[in-house]
Amino acid sequence: DDIFSWNNLPYQSGPYGVPLYFRAGVDGTYKITAEGVQSFYVSSEIYLEDLFNEEIIKLNEQTVYSFTATTNDNENRFMLHFHGVTSVGETPSIKDVQIYSHNKMVFVKFSKIPKGSTHVEVFNTMGRQVTVSDMPPATLMQLQLEVQPGIYIVRLQTETGLITQKVIIN
């Protein structure tokens, strides 16, 4: 019974803005709560700009924003600003890494041993993180999942970049 939205940001080397529309059903006080901000990279900064009140809130530090609105207010009231979210440096070539699954295992195979540890996150199709792991350098990494069968998104971050790929868990 939850209403949700799914948004995918394009690769950007600089700041990125997304309009956020709001229409009040009745005159009153409302709250915007930012959930999952901690799932972005540590160096990311996410801001909510209230164009009506001329306020900018750093959602990394303040996850709830209260405001008053009326039914006559302009719907084009907010802007989300992302800094450092979609730019992660040089992206490794997909041919250098293979991500695949078998049963409830996710395998990450590199053509050569990556530098430093590898940060692996797995998300369900609703965007909820189901597991996270930091793995030592190796050409083949395995991650056991305790999840229901379905489609999952694997996000892999190394010192050289970020790769995401869809896998099917049987």
Chimera marker file (.cmm) of the C-alpha trace (Angstrom):
<marker_set name="trace">
<marker id="1" x="0.000" y="0.000" z="0.000" r="1" g="1" b="0" radius="0.5"/>
<marker id="2" x="3.035" y="2.302" z="-0.193" r="1" g="1" b="0" radius="0.5"/>
<marker id="3" x="3.302" y="4.881" z="-2.942" r="1" g="1" b="0" radius="0.5"/>
<marker id="4" x="6.836" y="5.086" z="-4.279" r="1" g="1" b="0" radius="0.5"/>
<marker id="5" x="8.884" y="6.401" z="-7.144" r="1" g="1" b="0" radius="0.5"/>
<marker id="6" x="11.947" y="4.977" z="-8.861" r="1" g="1" b="0" radius="0.5"/>
<marker id="7" x="14.520" y="7.314" z="-10.362" r="1" g="1" b="0" radius="0.5"/>
<marker id="8" x="17.778" y="6.521" z="-12.085" r="1" g="1" b="0" radius="0.5"/>
<marker id="9" x="20.395" y="9.281" z="-12.378" r="1" g="1" b="0" radius="0.5"/>
<marker id="10" x="22.540" y="9.533" z="-15.509" r="1" g="1" b="0" radius="0.5"/>
<marker id="11" x="26.320" y="9.581" z="-15.256" r="1" g="1" b="0" radius="0.5"/>
<marker id="12" x="27.381" y="13.139" z="-14.416" r="1" g="1" b="0" radius="0.5"/>
<marker id="13" x="30.766" y="14.654" z="-13.770" r="1" g="1" b="0" radius="0.5"/>
<marker id="14" x="29.280" y="17.619" z="-11.886" r="1" g="1" b="0" radius="0.5"/>
<marker id="15" x="26.233" y="18.591" z="-9.816" r="1" g="1" b="0" radius="0.5"/>
<marker id="16" x="22.831" y="17.281" z="-10.907" r="1" g="1" b="0" radius="0.5"/>
<marker id="17" x="19.382" y="18.730" z="-10.116" r="1" g="1" b="0" radius="0.5"/>
<marker id="18" x="15.994" y="17.011" z="-10.098" r="1" g="1" b="0" radius="0.5"/>
<marker id="19" x="12.732" y="18.996" z="-9.830" r="1" g="1" b="0" radius="0.5"/>
<marker id="20" x="10.463" y="17.741" z="-7.035" r="1" g="1" b="0" radius="0.5"/>
<marker id="21" x="6.837" y="18.787" z="-7.350" r="1" g="1" b="0" radius="0.5"/>
<marker id="22" x="4.447" y="19.083" z="-4.410" r="1" g="1" b="0" radius="0.5"/>
<marker id="23" x="0.721" y="19.775" z="-4.310" r="1" g="1" b="0" radius="0.5"/>
<marker id="24" x="-0.938" y="20.329" z="-0.915" r="1" g="1" b="0" radius="0.5"/>
<marker id="25" x="-4.256" y="18.513" z="-0.489" r="1" g="1" b="0" radius="0.5"/>
<marker id="26" x="-5.216" y="20.913" z="2.308" r="1" g="1" b="0" radius="0.5"/>
<marker id="27" x="-3.628" y="23.993" z="3.802" r="1" g="1" b="0" radius="0.5"/>
<marker id="28" x="-1.276" y="22.955" z="6.596" r="1" g="1" b="0" radius="0.5"/>
<marker id="29" x="2.139" y="21.848" z="7.761" r="1" g="1" b="0" radius="0.5"/>
<marker id="30" x="3.910" y="19.057" z="5.877" r="1" g="1" b="0" radius="0.5"/>
<marker id="31" x="7.138" y="17.091" z="6.288" r="1" g="1" b="0" radius="0.5"/>
<marker id="32" x="9.533" y="15.666" z="3.736" r="1" g="1" b="0" radius="0.5"/>
<marker id="33" x="11.575" y="12.778" z="5.118" r="1" g="1" b="0" radius="0.5"/>
<marker id="34" x="14.668" y="11.634" z="3.237" r="1" g="1" b="0" radius="0.5"/>
<marker id="35" x="15.316" y="7.929" z="3.763" r="1" g="1" b="0" radius="0.5"/>
<marker id="36" x="18.307" y="5.998" z="2.466" r="1" g="1" b="0" radius="0.5"/>
<marker id="37" x="20.600" y="9.017" z="2.195" r="1" g="1" b="0" radius="0.5"/>
<marker id="38" x="23.291" y="7.001" z="3.987" r="1" g="1" b="0" radius="0.5"/>
<marker id="39" x="23.267" y="4.472" z="1.107" r="1" g="1" b="0" radius="0.5"/>
<marker id="40" x="24.952" y="7.039" z="-1.171" r="1" g="1" b="0" radius="0.5"/>
<marker id="41" x="28.710" y="7.338" z="-1.220" r="1" g="1" b="0" radius="0.5"/>
<marker id="42" x="30.286" y="9.042" z="1.785" r="1" g="1" b="0" radius="0.5"/>
<marker id="43" x="31.561" y="11.937" z="-0.340" r="1" g="1" b="0" radius="0.5"/>
<marker id="44" x="28.082" y="12.581" z="-1.791" r="1" g="1" b="0" radius="0.5"/>
<marker id="45" x="26.118" y="15.654" z="-0.804" r="1" g="1" b="0" radius="0.5"/>
<marker id="46" x="22.352" y="15.792" z="-1.292" r="1" g="1" b="0" radius="0.5"/>
<marker id="47" x="20.415" y="19.029" z="-0.840" r="1" g="1" b="0" radius="0.5"/>
<marker id="48" x="16.718" y="19.879" z="-0.838" r="1" g="1" b="0" radius="0.5"/>
<marker id="49" x="16.023" y="23.408" z="-2.040" r="1" g="1" b="0" radius="0.5"/>
<marker id="50" x="12.695" y="24.991" z="-1.102" r="1" g="1" b="0" radius="0.5"/>
<marker id="51" x="12.240" y="27.507" z="-3.920" r="1" g="1" b="0" radius="0.5"/>
<marker id="52" x="9.230" y="29.089" z="-2.177" r="1" g="1" b="0" radius="0.5"/>
<marker id="53" x="10.972" y="29.749" z="1.186" r="1" g="1" b="0" radius="0.5"/>
<marker id="54" x="14.434" y="30.156" z="-0.394" r="1" g="1" b="0" radius="0.5"/>
<marker id="55" x="15.939" y="27.555" z="1.952" r="1" g="1" b="0" radius="0.5"/>
<marker id="56" x="18.516" y="24.865" z="1.239" r="1" g="1" b="0" radius="0.5"/>
<marker id="57" x="18.669" y="21.813" z="3.500" r="1" g="1" b="0" radius="0.5"/>
<marker id="58" x="21.589" y="19.379" z="3.462" r="1" g="1" b="0" radius="0.5"/>
<marker id="59" x="19.785" y="16.023" z="3.624" r="1" g="1" b="0" radius="0.5"/>
<marker id="60" x="22.983" y="14.231" z="4.678" r="1" g="1" b="0" radius="0.5"/>
<marker id="61" x="22.690" y="16.090" z="8.011" r="1" g="1" b="0" radius="0.5"/>
<marker id="62" x="18.970" y="16.905" z="8.336" r="1" g="1" b="0" radius="0.5"/>
<marker id="63" x="16.692" y="14.165" z="6.990" r="1" g="1" b="0" radius="0.5"/>
<marker id="64" x="13.355" y="15.796" z="7.907" r="1" g="1" b="0" radius="0.5"/>
<marker id="65" x="12.161" y="19.132" z="6.531" r="1" g="1" b="0" radius="0.5"/>
<marker id="66" x="8.916" y="20.743" z="7.785" r="1" g="1" b="0" radius="0.5"/>
<marker id="67" x="7.119" y="23.452" z="5.825" r="1" g="1" b="0" radius="0.5"/>
<marker id="68" x="3.705" y="25.029" z="5.456" r="1" g="1" b="0" radius="0.5"/>
<marker id="69" x="1.804" y="24.896" z="2.194" r="1" g="1" b="0" radius="0.5"/>
<marker id="70" x="-1.559" y="25.898" z="0.803" r="1" g="1" b="0" radius="0.5"/>
<marker id="71" x="-3.634" y="24.403" z="-1.993" r="1" g="1" b="0" radius="0.5"/>
<marker id="72" x="-2.879" y="27.513" z="-4.102" r="1" g="1" b="0" radius="0.5"/>
<marker id="73" x="0.937" y="27.183" z="-3.936" r="1" g="1" b="0" radius="0.5"/>
<marker id="74" x="2.968" y="26.636" z="-7.087" r="1" g="1" b="0" radius="0.5"/>
<marker id="75" x="3.631" y="22.867" z="-7.490" r="1" g="1" b="0" radius="0.5"/>
<marker id="76" x="7.163" y="23.523" z="-8.756" r="1" g="1" b="0" radius="0.5"/>
<marker id="77" x="8.365" y="24.160" z="-5.206" r="1" g="1" b="0" radius="0.5"/>
<marker id="78" x="11.396" y="21.954" z="-4.584" r="1" g="1" b="0" radius="0.5"/>
<marker id="79" x="14.641" y="20.952" z="-6.238" r="1" g="1" b="0" radius="0.5"/>
<marker id="80" x="16.882" y="18.047" z="-5.227" r="1" g="1" b="0" radius="0.5"/>
<marker id="81" x="20.574" y="18.709" z="-5.810" r="1" g="1" b="0" radius="0.5"/>
<marker id="82" x="23.054" y="15.835" z="-6.015" r="1" g="1" b="0" radius="0.5"/>
<marker id="83" x="26.790" y="16.482" z="-5.726" r="1" g="1" b="0" radius="0.5"/>
<marker id="84" x="29.280" y="13.647" z="-6.119" r="1" g="1" b="0" radius="0.5"/>
<marker id="85" x="26.581" y="10.980" z="-6.433" r="1" g="1" b="0" radius="0.5"/>
<marker id="86" x="26.790" y="9.980" z="-10.061" r="1" g="1" b="0" radius="0.5"/>
<marker id="87" x="30.458" y="10.750" z="-10.634" r="1" g="1" b="0" radius="0.5"/>
<marker id="88" x="32.806" y="8.122" z="-9.245" r="1" g="1" b="0" radius="0.5"/>
<marker id="89" x="35.910" y="8.669" z="-11.320" r="1" g="1" b="0" radius="0.5"/>
<marker id="90" x="37.119" y="6.378" z="-14.047" r="1" g="1" b="0" radius="0.5"/>
<marker id="91" x="34.641" y="3.585" z="-14.663" r="1" g="1" b="0" radius="0.5"/>
<marker id="92" x="36.235" y="0.209" z="-15.315" r="1" g="1" b="0" radius="0.5"/>
<marker id="93" x="35.338" y="-1.504" z="-18.526" r="1" g="1" b="0" radius="0.5"/>
<marker id="94" x="32.534" y="-4.043" z="-18.184" r="1" g="1" b="0" radius="0.5"/>
<marker id="95" x="34.710" y="-6.552" z="-20.045" r="1" g="1" b="0" radius="0.5"/>
<marker id="96" x="37.232" y="-6.443" z="-17.153" r="1" g="1" b="0" radius="0.5"/>
<marker id="97" x="34.620" y="-7.645" z="-14.630" r="1" g="1" b="0" radius="0.5"/>
<marker id="98" x="31.993" y="-10.370" z="-14.783" r="1" g="1" b="0" radius="0.5"/>
<marker id="99" x="29.128" y="-10.434" z="-12.276" r="1" g="1" b="0" radius="0.5"/>
<marker id="100" x="26.892" y="-13.485" z="-12.314" r="1" g="1" b="0" radius="0.5"/>
<marker id="101" x="24.876" y="-15.723" z="-10.015" r="1" g="1" b="0" radius="0.5"/>
<marker id="102" x="24.248" y="-19.399" z="-9.418" r="1" g="1" b="0" radius="0.5"/>
<marker id="103" x="21.646" y="-20.576" z="-6.929" r="1" g="1" b="0" radius="0.5"/>
<marker id="104" x="21.964" y="-18.097" z="-4.046" r="1" g="1" b="0" radius="0.5"/>
<marker id="105" x="25.567" y="-17.122" z="-4.759" r="1" g="1" b="0" radius="0.5"/>
<marker id="106" x="26.796" y="-13.978" z="-6.501" r="1" g="1" b="0" radius="0.5"/>
<marker id="107" x="30.181" y="-14.258" z="-8.185" r="1" g="1" b="0" radius="0.5"/>
<marker id="108" x="32.443" y="-11.365" z="-9.146" r="1" g="1" b="0" radius="0.5"/>
<marker id="109" x="35.253" y="-12.301" z="-11.516" r="1" g="1" b="0" radius="0.5"/>
<marker id="110" x="38.028" y="-9.838" z="-12.393" r="1" g="1" b="0" radius="0.5"/>
<marker id="111" x="40.432" y="-10.270" z="-15.302" r="1" g="1" b="0" radius="0.5"/>
<marker id="112" x="43.219" y="-9.136" z="-12.914" r="1" g="1" b="0" radius="0.5"/>
<marker id="113" x="43.355" y="-8.616" z="-9.146" r="1" g="1" b="0" radius="0.5"/>
<marker id="114" x="41.868" y="-5.197" z="-8.266" r="1" g="1" b="0" radius="0.5"/>
<marker id="115" x="43.775" y="-2.741" z="-6.093" r="1" g="1" b="0" radius="0.5"/>
<marker id="116" x="42.391" y="-2.429" z="-2.568" r="1" g="1" b="0" radius="0.5"/>
<marker id="117" x="39.213" y="-3.941" z="-1.242" r="1" g="1" b="0" radius="0.5"/>
<marker id="118" x="36.020" y="-4.305" z="-3.246" r="1" g="1" b="0" radius="0.5"/>
<marker id="119" x="32.772" y="-2.952" z="-1.805" r="1" g="1" b="0" radius="0.5"/>
<marker id="120" x="29.768" y="-5.026" z="-2.917" r="1" g="1" b="0" radius="0.5"/>
<marker id="121" x="26.134" y="-4.099" z="-2.304" r="1" g="1" b="0" radius="0.5"/>
<marker id="122" x="23.071" y="-6.057" z="-3.419" r="1" g="1" b="0" radius="0.5"/>
<marker id="123" x="19.645" y="-4.420" z="-3.765" r="1" g="1" b="0" radius="0.5"/>
<marker id="124" x="16.196" y="-5.817" z="-4.506" r="1" g="1" b="0" radius="0.5"/>
<marker id="125" x="14.100" y="-4.265" z="-7.292" r="1" g="1" b="0" radius="0.5"/>
<marker id="126" x="12.463" y="-1.901" z="-4.783" r="1" g="1" b="0" radius="0.5"/>
<marker id="127" x="15.888" y="-0.381" z="-4.080" r="1" g="1" b="0" radius="0.5"/>
<marker id="128" x="16.237" y="-1.880" z="-0.594" r="1" g="1" b="0" radius="0.5"/>
<marker id="129" x="19.750" y="-3.022" z="0.263" r="1" g="1" b="0" radius="0.5"/>
<marker id="130" x="19.707" y="-6.739" z="1.087" r="1" g="1" b="0" radius="0.5"/>
<marker id="131" x="23.420" y="-7.211" z="1.795" r="1" g="1" b="0" radius="0.5"/>
<marker id="132" x="26.705" y="-5.348" z="1.843" r="1" g="1" b="0" radius="0.5"/>
<marker id="133" x="30.252" y="-6.657" z="2.037" r="1" g="1" b="0" radius="0.5"/>
<marker id="134" x="33.831" y="-5.450" z="1.753" r="1" g="1" b="0" radius="0.5"/>
<marker id="135" x="35.941" y="-8.143" z="0.124" r="1" g="1" b="0" radius="0.5"/>
<marker id="136" x="39.727" y="-8.447" z="-0.025" r="1" g="1" b="0" radius="0.5"/>
<marker id="137" x="41.401" y="-8.294" z="-3.470" r="1" g="1" b="0" radius="0.5"/>
<marker id="138" x="41.004" y="-11.491" z="-5.506" r="1" g="1" b="0" radius="0.5"/>
<marker id="139" x="40.235" y="-12.472" z="-9.089" r="1" g="1" b="0" radius="0.5"/>
<marker id="140" x="37.107" y="-14.412" z="-8.001" r="1" g="1" b="0" radius="0.5"/>
<marker id="141" x="34.844" y="-13.310" z="-5.165" r="1" g="1" b="0" radius="0.5"/>
<marker id="142" x="31.777" y="-15.112" z="-3.861" r="1" g="1" b="0" radius="0.5"/>
<marker id="143" x="28.885" y="-13.690" z="-1.879" r="1" g="1" b="0" radius="0.5"/>
<marker id="144" x="26.255" y="-15.977" z="-0.324" r="1" g="1" b="0" radius="0.5"/>
<marker id="145" x="22.741" y="-14.454" z="-0.310" r="1" g="1" b="0" radius="0.5"/>
<marker id="146" x="19.860" y="-15.415" z="1.948" r="1" g="1" b="0" radius="0.5"/>
<marker id="147" x="17.088" y="-13.945" z="-0.207" r="1" g="1" b="0" radius="0.5"/>
<marker id="148" x="13.957" y="-14.995" z="-2.048" r="1" g="1" b="0" radius="0.5"/>
<marker id="149" x="14.284" y="-15.912" z="-5.736" r="1" g="1" b="0" radius="0.5"/>
<marker id="150" x="14.079" y="-12.877" z="-7.992" r="1" g="1" b="0" radius="0.5"/>
<marker id="151" x="15.970" y="-10.119" z="-9.745" r="1" g="1" b="0" radius="0.5"/>
<marker id="152" x="18.649" y="-8.233" z="-7.792" r="1" g="1" b="0" radius="0.5"/>
<marker id="153" x="21.019" y="-5.377" z="-8.554" r="1" g="1" b="0" radius="0.5"/>
<marker id="154" x="24.695" y="-5.821" z="-7.654" r="1" g="1" b="0" radius="0.5"/>
<marker id="155" x="26.697" y="-2.626" z="-7.169" r="1" g="1" b="0" radius="0.5"/>
<marker id="156" x="30.445" y="-3.114" z="-7.119" r="1" g="1" b="0" radius="0.5"/>
<marker id="157" x="32.878" y="-0.357" z="-6.156" r="1" g="1" b="0" radius="0.5"/>
<marker id="158" x="36.649" y="-0.604" z="-6.431" r="1" g="1" b="0" radius="0.5"/>
<marker id="159" x="39.382" y="2.028" z="-6.328" r="1" g="1" b="0" radius="0.5"/>
<marker id="160" x="39.033" y="2.426" z="-10.098" r="1" g="1" b="0" radius="0.5"/>
<marker id="161" x="35.266" y="2.883" z="-10.300" r="1" g="1" b="0" radius="0.5"/>
<marker id="162" x="31.753" y="1.563" z="-10.003" r="1" g="1" b="0" radius="0.5"/>
<marker id="163" x="29.806" y="-1.117" z="-11.871" r="1" g="1" b="0" radius="0.5"/>
<marker id="164" x="26.193" y="-2.148" z="-11.433" r="1" g="1" b="0" radius="0.5"/>
<marker id="165" x="24.620" y="-5.228" z="-12.926" r="1" g="1" b="0" radius="0.5"/>
<marker id="166" x="21.386" y="-7.155" z="-12.664" r="1" g="1" b="0" radius="0.5"/>
<marker id="167" x="21.428" y="-10.826" z="-11.615" r="1" g="1" b="0" radius="0.5"/>
<marker id="168" x="18.716" y="-13.442" z="-11.232" r="1" g="1" b="0" radius="0.5"/>
<marker id="169" x="18.674" y="-15.498" z="-8.035" r="1" g="1" b="0" radius="0.5"/>
<marker id="170" x="16.909" y="-18.870" z="-8.323" r="1" g="1" b="0" radius="0.5"/>
<link id1="1" id2="2" r="1" g="1" b="0" radius="0.2"/>
<link id1="2" id2="3" r="1" g="1" b="0" radius="0.2"/>
<link id1="3" id2="4" r="1" g="1" b="0" radius="0.2"/>
<link id1="4" id2="5" r="1" g="1" b="0" radius="0.2"/>
<link id1="5" id2="6" r="1" g="1" b="0" radius="0.2"/>
<link id1="6" id2="7" r="1" g="1" b="0" radius="0.2"/>
<link id1="7" id2="8" r="1" g="1" b="0" radius="0.2"/>
<link id1="8" id2="9" r="1" g="1" b="0" radius="0.2"/>
<link id1="9" id2="10" r="1" g="1" b="0" radius="0.2"/>
<link id1="10" id2="11" r="1" g="1" b="0" radius="0.2"/>
<link id1="11" id2="12" r="1" g="1" b="0" radius="0.2"/>
<link id1="12" id2="13" r="1" g="1" b="0" radius="0.2"/>
<link id1="13" id2="14" r="1" g="1" b="0" radius="0.2"/>
<link id1="14" id2="15" r="1" g="1" b="0" radius="0.2"/>
<link id1="15" id2="16" r="1" g="1" b="0" radius="0.2"/>
<link id1="16" id2="17" r="1" g="1" b="0" radius="0.2"/>
<link id1="17" id2="18" r="1" g="1" b="0" radius="0.2"/>
<link id1="18" id2="19" r="1" g="1" b="0" radius="0.2"/>
<link id1="19" id2="20" r="1" g="1" b="0" radius="0.2"/>
<link id1="20" id2="21" r="1" g="1" b="0" radius="0.2"/>
<link id1="21" id2="22" r="1" g="1" b="0" radius="0.2"/>
<link id1="22" id2="23" r="1" g="1" b="0" radius="0.2"/>
<link id1="23" id2="24" r="1" g="1" b="0" radius="0.2"/>
<link id1="24" id2="25" r="1" g="1" b="0" radius="0.2"/>
<link id1="25" id2="26" r="1" g="1" b="0" radius="0.2"/>
<link id1="26" id2="27" r="1" g="1" b="0" radius="0.2"/>
<link id1="27" id2="28" r="1" g="1" b="0" radius="0.2"/>
<link id1="28" id2="29" r="1" g="1" b="0" radius="0.2"/>
<link id1="29" id2="30" r="1" g="1" b="0" radius="0.2"/>
<link id1="30" id2="31" r="1" g="1" b="0" radius="0.2"/>
<link id1="31" id2="32" r="1" g="1" b="0" radius="0.2"/>
<link id1="32" id2="33" r="1" g="1" b="0" radius="0.2"/>
<link id1="33" id2="34" r="1" g="1" b="0" radius="0.2"/>
<link id1="34" id2="35" r="1" g="1" b="0" radius="0.2"/>
<link id1="35" id2="36" r="1" g="1" b="0" radius="0.2"/>
<link id1="36" id2="37" r="1" g="1" b="0" radius="0.2"/>
<link id1="37" id2="38" r="1" g="1" b="0" radius="0.2"/>
<link id1="38" id2="39" r="1" g="1" b="0" radius="0.2"/>
<link id1="39" id2="40" r="1" g="1" b="0" radius="0.2"/>
<link id1="40" id2="41" r="1" g="1" b="0" radius="0.2"/>
<link id1="41" id2="42" r="1" g="1" b="0" radius="0.2"/>
<link id1="42" id2="43" r="1" g="1" b="0" radius="0.2"/>
<link id1="43" id2="44" r="1" g="1" b="0" radius="0.2"/>
<link id1="44" id2="45" r="1" g="1" b="0" radius="0.2"/>
<link id1="45" id2="46" r="1" g="1" b="0" radius="0.2"/>
<link id1="46" id2="47" r="1" g="1" b="0" radius="0.2"/>
<link id1="47" id2="48" r="1" g="1" b="0" radius="0.2"/>
<link id1="48" id2="49" r="1" g="1" b="0" radius="0.2"/>
<link id1="49" id2="50" r="1" g="1" b="0" radius="0.2"/>
<link id1="50" id2="51" r="1" g="1" b="0" radius="0.2"/>
<link id1="51" id2="52" r="1" g="1" b="0" radius="0.2"/>
<link id1="52" id2="53" r="1" g="1" b="0" radius="0.2"/>
<link id1="53" id2="54" r="1" g="1" b="0" radius="0.2"/>
<link id1="54" id2="55" r="1" g="1" b="0" radius="0.2"/>
<link id1="55" id2="56" r="1" g="1" b="0" radius="0.2"/>
<link id1="56" id2="57" r="1" g="1" b="0" radius="0.2"/>
<link id1="57" id2="58" r="1" g="1" b="0" radius="0.2"/>
<link id1="58" id2="59" r="1" g="1" b="0" radius="0.2"/>
<link id1="59" id2="60" r="1" g="1" b="0" radius="0.2"/>
<link id1="60" id2="61" r="1" g="1" b="0" radius="0.2"/>
<link id1="61" id2="62" r="1" g="1" b="0" radius="0.2"/>
<link id1="62" id2="63" r="1" g="1" b="0" radius="0.2"/>
<link id1="63" id2="64" r="1" g="1" b="0" radius="0.2"/>
<link id1="64" id2="65" r="1" g="1" b="0" radius="0.2"/>
<link id1="65" id2="66" r="1" g="1" b="0" radius="0.2"/>
<link id1="66" id2="67" r="1" g="1" b="0" radius="0.2"/>
<link id1="67" id2="68" r="1" g="1" b="0" radius="0.2"/>
<link id1="68" id2="69" r="1" g="1" b="0" radius="0.2"/>
<link id1="69" id2="70" r="1" g="1" b="0" radius="0.2"/>
<link id1="70" id2="71" r="1" g="1" b="0" radius="0.2"/>
<link id1="71" id2="72" r="1" g="1" b="0" radius="0.2"/>
<link id1="72" id2="73" r="1" g="1" b="0" radius="0.2"/>
<link id1="73" id2="74" r="1" g="1" b="0" radius="0.2"/>
<link id1="74" id2="75" r="1" g="1" b="0" radius="0.2"/>
<link id1="75" id2="76" r="1" g="1" b="0" radius="0.2"/>
<link id1="76" id2="77" r="1" g="1" b="0" radius="0.2"/>
<link id1="77" id2="78" r="1" g="1" b="0" radius="0.2"/>
<link id1="78" id2="79" r="1" g="1" b="0" radius="0.2"/>
<link id1="79" id2="80" r="1" g="1" b="0" radius="0.2"/>
<link id1="80" id2="81" r="1" g="1" b="0" radius="0.2"/>
<link id1="81" id2="82" r="1" g="1" b="0" radius="0.2"/>
<link id1="82" id2="83" r="1" g="1" b="0" radius="0.2"/>
<link id1="83" id2="84" r="1" g="1" b="0" radius="0.2"/>
<link id1="84" id2="85" r="1" g="1" b="0" radius="0.2"/>
<link id1="85" id2="86" r="1" g="1" b="0" radius="0.2"/>
<link id1="86" id2="87" r="1" g="1" b="0" radius="0.2"/>
<link id1="87" id2="88" r="1" g="1" b="0" radius="0.2"/>
<link id1="88" id2="89" r="1" g="1" b="0" radius="0.2"/>
<link id1="89" id2="90" r="1" g="1" b="0" radius="0.2"/>
<link id1="90" id2="91" r="1" g="1" b="0" radius="0.2"/>
<link id1="91" id2="92" r="1" g="1" b="0" radius="0.2"/>
<link id1="92" id2="93" r="1" g="1" b="0" radius="0.2"/>
<link id1="93" id2="94" r="1" g="1" b="0" radius="0.2"/>
<link id1="94" id2="95" r="1" g="1" b="0" radius="0.2"/>
<link id1="95" id2="96" r="1" g="1" b="0" radius="0.2"/>
<link id1="96" id2="97" r="1" g="1" b="0" radius="0.2"/>
<link id1="97" id2="98" r="1" g="1" b="0" radius="0.2"/>
<link id1="98" id2="99" r="1" g="1" b="0" radius="0.2"/>
<link id1="99" id2="100" r="1" g="1" b="0" radius="0.2"/>
<link id1="100" id2="101" r="1" g="1" b="0" radius="0.2"/>
<link id1="101" id2="102" r="1" g="1" b="0" radius="0.2"/>
<link id1="102" id2="103" r="1" g="1" b="0" radius="0.2"/>
<link id1="103" id2="104" r="1" g="1" b="0" radius="0.2"/>
<link id1="104" id2="105" r="1" g="1" b="0" radius="0.2"/>
<link id1="105" id2="106" r="1" g="1" b="0" radius="0.2"/>
<link id1="106" id2="107" r="1" g="1" b="0" radius="0.2"/>
<link id1="107" id2="108" r="1" g="1" b="0" radius="0.2"/>
<link id1="108" id2="109" r="1" g="1" b="0" radius="0.2"/>
<link id1="109" id2="110" r="1" g="1" b="0" radius="0.2"/>
<link id1="110" id2="111" r="1" g="1" b="0" radius="0.2"/>
<link id1="111" id2="112" r="1" g="1" b="0" radius="0.2"/>
<link id1="112" id2="113" r="1" g="1" b="0" radius="0.2"/>
<link id1="113" id2="114" r="1" g="1" b="0" radius="0.2"/>
<link id1="114" id2="115" r="1" g="1" b="0" radius="0.2"/>
<link id1="115" id2="116" r="1" g="1" b="0" radius="0.2"/>
<link id1="116" id2="117" r="1" g="1" b="0" radius="0.2"/>
<link id1="117" id2="118" r="1" g="1" b="0" radius="0.2"/>
<link id1="118" id2="119" r="1" g="1" b="0" radius="0.2"/>
<link id1="119" id2="120" r="1" g="1" b="0" radius="0.2"/>
<link id1="120" id2="121" r="1" g="1" b="0" radius="0.2"/>
<link id1="121" id2="122" r="1" g="1" b="0" radius="0.2"/>
<link id1="122" id2="123" r="1" g="1" b="0" radius="0.2"/>
<link id1="123" id2="124" r="1" g="1" b="0" radius="0.2"/>
<link id1="124" id2="125" r="1" g="1" b="0" radius="0.2"/>
<link id1="125" id2="126" r="1" g="1" b="0" radius="0.2"/>
<link id1="126" id2="127" r="1" g="1" b="0" radius="0.2"/>
<link id1="127" id2="128" r="1" g="1" b="0" radius="0.2"/>
<link id1="128" id2="129" r="1" g="1" b="0" radius="0.2"/>
<link id1="129" id2="130" r="1" g="1" b="0" radius="0.2"/>
<link id1="130" id2="131" r="1" g="1" b="0" radius="0.2"/>
<link id1="131" id2="132" r="1" g="1" b="0" radius="0.2"/>
<link id1="132" id2="133" r="1" g="1" b="0" radius="0.2"/>
<link id1="133" id2="134" r="1" g="1" b="0" radius="0.2"/>
<link id1="134" id2="135" r="1" g="1" b="0" radius="0.2"/>
<link id1="135" id2="136" r="1" g="1" b="0" radius="0.2"/>
<link id1="136" id2="137" r="1" g="1" b="0" radius="0.2"/>
<link id1="137" id2="138" r="1" g="1" b="0" radius="0.2"/>
<link id1="138" id2="139" r="1" g="1" b="0" radius="0.2"/>
<link id1="139" id2="140" r="1" g="1" b="0" radius="0.2"/>
<link id1="140" id2="141" r="1" g="1" b="0" radius="0.2"/>
<link id1="141" id2="142" r="1" g="1" b="0" radius="0.2"/>
<link id1="142" id2="143" r="1" g="1" b="0" radius="0.2"/>
<link id1="143" id2="144" r="1" g="1" b="0" radius="0.2"/>
<link id1="144" id2="145" r="1" g="1" b="0" radius="0.2"/>
<link id1="145" id2="146" r="1" g="1" b="0" radius="0.2"/>
<link id1="146" id2="147" r="1" g="1" b="0" radius="0.2"/>
<link id1="147" id2="148" r="1" g="1" b="0" radius="0.2"/>
<link id1="148" id2="149" r="1" g="1" b="0" radius="0.2"/>
<link id1="149" id2="150" r="1" g="1" b="0" radius="0.2"/>
<link id1="150" id2="151" r="1" g="1" b="0" radius="0.2"/>
<link id1="151" id2="152" r="1" g="1" b="0" radius="0.2"/>
<link id1="152" id2="153" r="1" g="1" b="0" radius="0.2"/>
<link id1="153" id2="154" r="1" g="1" b="0" radius="0.2"/>
<link id1="154" id2="155" r="1" g="1" b="0" radius="0.2"/>
<link id1="155" id2="156" r="1" g="1" b="0" radius="0.2"/>
<link id1="156" id2="157" r="1" g="1" b="0" radius="0.2"/>
<link id1="157" id2="158" r="1" g="1" b="0" radius="0.2"/>
<link id1="158" id2="159" r="1" g="1" b="0" radius="0.2"/>
<link id1="159" id2="160" r="1" g="1" b="0" radius="0.2"/>
<link id1="160" id2="161" r="1" g="1" b="0" radius="0.2"/>
<link id1="161" id2="162" r="1" g="1" b="0" radius="0.2"/>
<link id1="162" id2="163" r="1" g="1" b="0" radius="0.2"/>
<link id1="163" id2="164" r="1" g="1" b="0" radius="0.2"/>
<link id1="164" id2="165" r="1" g="1" b="0" radius="0.2"/>
<link id1="165" id2="166" r="1" g="1" b="0" radius="0.2"/>
<link id1="166" id2="167" r="1" g="1" b="0" radius="0.2"/>
<link id1="167" id2="168" r="1" g="1" b="0" radius="0.2"/>
<link id1="168" id2="169" r="1" g="1" b="0" radius="0.2"/>
<link id1="169" id2="170" r="1" g="1" b="0" radius="0.2"/>
</marker_set>
